[in-house]
């Protein structure tokens, strides 16, 4: 059973990074969600570019405070396609956390 996504994103980090500007935080999170919809279907062994996608997600995730997602992507880059289910799960948890955060805002 997948976790709810609680703790998947360090929103305090993101808010500090954006100097408390809620508009910037909202825009960054919306962009991440838009990109996640593009990334998710590419996280399969059948996609020859999955490593590039994982690398992109790693940087984007760490940029918003989704450090576990970034770590899992780094593991996938190093260890291979067997890690893709964990990447998909961590991405889904980050998306769920962002959606919950936006619903509260």
Secondary structure, DSSP 8 states (H G I E B T S, - for coil): -----TTSS-HHHHHHHTTT-HHHHHHHHHHHHHHHHHHHTT-STTSTTHHHHHHHHHHHHHHHT-HHHHHHHHHHHHH-GGGHHHHHHHHHHHHHHHHHHHHH-
